[in-house]
C-alpha cells in the first residue's frame, strides 16, 4: 500500500504517511541495507511511537486485525523486502 509492488515508494498511500514513504531501491538505501541488514525490521519496529504504519493504514480506511509479531514474521518480512530491493536496482 505504501512502498508499492516495486518498493519504490509508489503505492497508493505513499504520500499519506508523515514522513512520506521512501523509495527503498535507491543506491543509498541498498548500501544501508548491506551495511546494516536489520535496517528494514528496525524501521518497522522503531517507527515514531511504534505506530506510523498502522496509523497511516487506519487513517486511510484500512482495517487491521490485531496481530502479535513473531520473530519468524519479522524474518520473513526482512527476507522478502531484501530480495525485492536488491532485485529492483
C-alpha positions in Angstrom: 0.0 0.0 0.0 2.8 2.4 0.7 6.1 1.2 -0.9 4.3 -0.3 -3.9 4.9 -3.6 -5.6 8.4 -2.5 -6.7 9.4 -1.0 -3.3 9.9 2.4 -4.9 7.5 4.3 -2.7 4.9 4.4 -5.4 1.9 2.7 -3.7 -1.5 4.3 -3.3 -0.7 5.5 0.2 2.9 6.6 -0.5 2.2 10.3 0.3 -0.3 9.7 3.1 2.3 9.0 5.8 4.4 11.6 7.5 7.2 11.4 6.6 6.3 10.3 3.0 7.1 6.7 2.1 10.7 6.4 0.9 12.0 4.6 -2.2 13.8 1.5 -0.8 15.6 0.8 -4.1 17.9 3.8 -4.1 21.6 3.2 -4.0 21.8 4.9 -0.6 19.2 2.6 0.9 20.7 -0.5 -0.7 24.1 0.5 0.7 22.5 0.9 4.2 20.8 -2.5 3.8 24.2 -4.1 3.1 25.9 -2.3 6.0 23.0 -2.9 8.4 20.9 -6.0 7.4 18.4 -5.3 10.2 17.5 -1.8 8.9 14.2 -2.9 7.5 12.9 -4.5 10.6 14.2 -1.8 12.9 12.5 0.7 10.7 9.2 -1.2 11.1 9.5 -1.7 14.8 11.1 1.6 15.8 8.8 3.9 14.0 7.8 7.1 15.9 5.6 5.8 18.7 5.8 2.3 17.0 2.5 3.2 15.2 3.3 5.1 12.0 2.5 2.2 9.6 -0.7 1.0 11.3 -1.9 4.6 11.9 -1.4 5.5 8.2 -3.4 2.5 7.2 -6.2 3.1 9.7 -6.4 6.8 8.8 -6.9 5.8 5.1 -9.7 3.4 5.9 -7.9 0.1 6.1 -9.0 -2.1 9.0 -6.1 -4.0 10.6 -6.7 -7.2 12.6 -4.7 -7.3 15.8 -1.6 -9.3 15.3 1.3 -10.2 17.6 4.5 -10.3 15.6 6.8 -13.3 15.9 10.5 -13.5 15.2 9.6 -15.7 12.2 7.2 -13.0 10.8 9.9 -10.3 11.1 12.5 -12.5 9.5 10.1 -13.3 6.6 9.4 -9.6 6.0 13.1 -8.9 6.1 13.9 -11.6 3.6 11.0 -10.6 1.2 11.9 -6.9 1.2 15.6 -7.5 1.0 15.1 -9.7 -2.1 12.7 -7.2 -3.6 15.0 -4.3 -3.0 18.1 -5.9 -4.5 16.1 -7.2 -7.5 14.8 -3.7 -8.3 18.2 -2.0 -8.9 
